[in-house]
């Protein structure tokens, strides 16, 4: 058993790569990440997972239930997507998709590879303006640019291999990991780490500013979300830093990118 465990650890170490997924931008996100699974593998699984979500939403009549609202969401998202090249040159060419999902949940997400879902309640119940909507979508796009999903899938995959090695040693069969299911879990079932959320805040604010959206709107957005705590808190608030810390950080990031915002507004 000990030999099998050692062999498993050696395989993990051999397959693990340290990568720099994004350029630091004005906000200076420069952490290197350890990846065990390739971008292509995770993105393919994300596309299958996205199809599952959108097909189920369509079956229930919840896919883009308000055409005008869906067009508004896509318009904001496209302006942000156009600025993703500031962080990685390949991102503008991703197979981006943006859909509005009719739901009472206050949520939005971007799967690996650029598959975006925005829930209608987020807009309706929080009465989001375009700048606030850009703060939400920019934050979620930032997760995809940083490949936080791939990073978390890699960790889950490493744990799965470890379990498989132990199972083999004990004579127990182990099923292969369903990456589509793992992608679904890390996208909107499991909370992000504080580190991931802070990186997404920083990059999201810069994306918004570059696209001509007021970066300070992120502050008002999170205040609205904080106020909507209670019995049904927004999923965005899970594992986040304290509200005071986060709001202070957002103001600092907005101050950094304010010149980009003024430049973008001047260009329009």
C-alpha positions, 0 to 999 in steps of 0.5 A: 500500500505504501508503494502505491501511495508513493507511486500516486504522489509521484504521478501527481507531481509529474503531472502538476504544472505551475502556470501564470494564467493572466497578466497582472494588469493595473491591479497587480494580480500575479500569483502563480497557480498549480494545475494538474488538469489541462485547460482544454479538458476543463473547458470541454467539461464546462461546455457539457456542464453548461449544456446541461444547465441551459437545456434544463432551464429551457425545459422549465421555460427559464432560459432568457425569459425576458428578451429585453433583459437578456439583451441588456445582460449580453450587451454589458457582458460583451463590453467586458469581454472585449477588454479581457485581452488586457489580462490574457491575449487568448480570452477575446477568442474564447467561445463565450456564451451569455444567458439569462436564467429565470430564477429566484436565486441571487446569483451569477457565474462564469464557467471555465472557457467563458460560459456565463449565467446571470439569474434574473432575481439578481437584477430584479430584486437588487434593482441593478444599474448597468454599472452594478451589473458590470461589477457582477459579470466582471467579477465572474469573468475574472474567475474564468480568466484566472482559471480558478475553476481549473485550479479547483478541479485540479485539486479535486482531481488530485484528491480523486487520484489519491483516493483511487490509489488507496482504493486499489491498495485495499482492493476497492474499485474506484469510478473515474471522476466525472469532470462535468459534475466537478465543474458544476460543483465548483461553479455554483455549488461550492464557495470560492476561497477568499483568495480567489474572491479577492483576485476576482474583485481586483480584476473585475473592477479593472475590466469594468473600468476599461469597458467604461463602467464606473468601477466604484459601482462595485462598492454599492453592489456589495452593500446591496448584497450585504443588506440582503443577508438574512435568511437567504443571503446572496451566494456571492457572500460565502467565504468572503472577507469581512464586509468592512475589509472588502469594501475598503479593498474595492475602493482601493482597487477602484482608485487604481483603475479610475484613470482607465475609466475616465479614459474609456468614457472619454473615448465614447 
